[in-house]
């Protein structure tokens, strides 16, 4: 079991560690905000909000807006941390975890509503477990850093776009690869093709980025 080294005290804008206390900088606050937006996004369907706007359920529009805001904080916190020289171990630890929670929560909502097959989320989850395991081994063996590949960057961008498009569920027709069955036309057909295409690309990039990560850290398992 991984020990809990810290807990977050948002009221005082501080992060408390076992050995002391430091103030939380803006990039880390944005990371915390991203995590807090996830449960807000998840509970929206429980309010059973009725009605549509442009034939899109209002519930999905709200979830999508929250997801977009959370995605923006992902880019913003990294930019601010680098530009202000505020990169911290706390941020390095929590930022990737916040990203994984956000993406998987959004995918599970889509799966529950029947708009995304579970195998895509399983691939994403498997990749993240594998990469996280390698990072733990890397830390134990001196903190070796495995550089992110072009596949990792492609995965992140296409994954965010695919999820945003998936929540644009016009008339409930935006089911993964629904265009294959026929019956769609106009904007519904275009959105479904775009959503499915970006989701497929992101899944392929997920697989290759995971493989690149494992291949790049193969020396970590030389004692197997």
Secondary structure, 3 states (H helix, E strand, C coil): CCCCCEEEEHHHCEEEECCEEEECCHHHHHHHHHHHHHHHHHHHHHHCCCCEECCEEHHHHHHHHHHHHHHHHHHHHHHHHHHCCCCCHHHHHHHHHHHHHHHHHHHHHHHHCCCCCHHHHHHHHHHHHHHHHHHHHHHHCCCCCCCCCHHHHHHHHHHHHHHHHHCCCECCCCCCCHHHHCCCCHHHHHHHHHHHHHHHHHHHHHHHHHHHHHHHCHHHHCCC
